[in-house]
Amino acid sequence: MSITEKVVVKDPYGLHLRAAVGLILAARKYKSRITLKKGLVMANAQSILGIMSLGAYRGTELEVVSEGEDAPEALGEIRDYFNSPQNWS
């Protein structure tokens, strides 16, 4: 199963290192492969270098693709992560 959803980076500092680490920890809870896309650039949500290479600043729209047996749950957690202000400080 593969599902896709768009999220927006809301932090004034963008998808910075601390937020990226939190995102990785959330992604690692699941068996599904989670990919972040910004235009033509794709990054594995479990890769710090990949996430940082996106250059996702405030207001950047990212496409989240979750593929695997627990894809809906994984995508839900990633969506909640992007929508939760306490994850970004």
Summary of the structure (lengths in Angstrom):
residues: 89
radius of gyration: 11.5
end to end distance: 32.9
largest distance: 34.0
contacts: 270
relative contact order: 0.31
helix: 38%
strand: 27%
